[in-house]
């Protein structure tokens, strides 16, 4: 499987989110053959909806699936607890992570649950997220539930 | 705080979901004074959307909040990993659980993260969920990511 090619789909979502003024996290769900099932992005700003992270949006767009064990979730940024919980509850078999530099996520917790993790340490993902955090730190911290208002 | 009164709001959502043929889990988010911020229910069946659990729907309906530490999330059923992750990521201070008989949830994991848990062991919640699981086991197992086909 060419994971970089799958990541490009998630990155295009993240970039579209950035251009809309939103939190630039994109994700996509694929079957075991790499066929796209759903793609999505964080919509906190765009829809004023705190419940839509990149991963949950891709999961939604893929519709109801019988099983997720053979599915591949690709995300530009390491999943937060909310999205890690989604992965664990629905037993998503493989998670491809664009980067975990700007947000570390919960890799060990997912591995412990039997999830196969592939980290790509992608320079484009790192740069896009860093740019957003620098220009809109308050929105970023809101998105991960950290209150940084002083 | 009268938690039973808050639970009644979540239960009304669960009951509405049941009457629609959906998974009967309802939830509501309140501020520290018990003022309702958002209410919602599982919409897997109704909207064909696997991403909408009762808790995530109530969270969405409450809109963007600066902090959740002083908020109370009330749910008719013990939260799954997906919803437990939501609670932990956004540091929701208090979670009121209608019942954990039909689904045990992850109480210890939430307590460890500093969440105050109140269990009501509510007979109406138990009976409604039990009725749904008995009549539609395949939808219930799909909703918690368990493949019981075959």
Interface residues (C-beta under 8 A of the other chain):
Chain A: X44 X48 X49 X50 X51 X52 X56 X57 X59 X60 X63 X64 X65 X66 X67 X68 X69 X80 X81 X82 X83 X84 X85 X86 X88 X89 X90 X91 X142 X144 X145 X147 X149
Chain B: X44 X48 X49 X50 X51 X52 X56 X57 X59 X60 X63 X64 X65 X66 X67 X68 X69 X80 X81 X82 X83 X84 X85 X86 X88 X89 X90 X91 X142 X144 X145 X147 X149
